[in-house]
Amino acid sequence: MKAGEHLASVLLITVTFTFVSIFINFTGRLDLYWYLYIIPIFIAAVTYNVIGSLVIGIASASILVWSFYSGLASDLIANPEAFSYEITLGTIIFLIAGLVLGYISNKQKKQQAQLERLSVRDRLTGLYNYSYFVDRLDEEIKRSKRYETPLALIMIDIDHFKDFNDTYGHEKGNRLLKNIAEILKKKVRDIDLVARYGGEEFAILLPNIGKEAREAAERMRAAVEDADFEGDIEQPVVKKTISVGVAVCPNDASNDTELVVKADEALYEAKEGGRNKVCFCKES
């Protein structure tokens, strides 16, 4: 949660809690309106899950006890049994409401987070998917132009992936994709984006990187070349390589489409030039 959203939530809970307290104090009928404290408990549950709702639940129960003793429910105080009953009932309801509402809110948030994750992630590799990559590329291009900072795009293709699939099977092919994805993720910064572009192709966005993208791409290529991958009984260890194309905005392209085309052209050059190499846009 962002700082602004956190502050707004705290203010909303505080205002609601205070309003309920003032309303009950104004009417002097705690015995009729104590249940209104469920409102701030619900808001706290939606915002802060179980902990938040329990905190407000305990605060509400404390206010309930204090209000009884301060005379806001004189009819109940005159009747000790009713007084004890209302105190116990109110406290139990507030605490149970905090637990239940907090649990439900927490479960819904986890489900929502899972759905959001699945909508932007490739299910096989765990990398960002093509759709998310396209959206982020557009955002990064705009940011690059606004702040006049470079943006590098690296396109990667696994060399002879079809042959590997035909030889070792699709299960081993999927495992190869996941292993290479893990290697690529370890070779980038936190602000970089690694995506599965499609099939055996990957795309990597490097904000604030210009010519330095050459070294980054070479590190990725070397890391894959040095890695050992699973084969079969006859050949347990298999070596694989990647071909890499690099283009930089604004040197090579002025928009997202051009940047992808330039990086793809560089990738094609790497594949045509013998594979297992890094090529750069000719205008770089």
Buried (B, 14 or more C-beta within 10 A) or exposed (E): EEEEEEEEBBEBBEEBBEEBBEEBBEEBBBBEBBBBBBBBBBBBBBBBBBEBBBBBBBBBBEBBEEBBEEEBBEEBBEEEEBBEEBBEEBBEBBBEBBBBBBBBBBEEEEEEEEEEEEEBBBEEBBBBBBEBBBEBBEEBBEEBBEEEBBBBBBBBBBBBBEEBBEBBEEEBBEBBBBBBBBBBBEBBEEEBBBBBBEEBBBBBBBBBBBEEBBEBBBBBBBBBEEBEBBBEEEEEEBEBBBBBBBBBBBBBBEBBEBBBBBBBBBBBBBBEEEBBBBBBBEEB
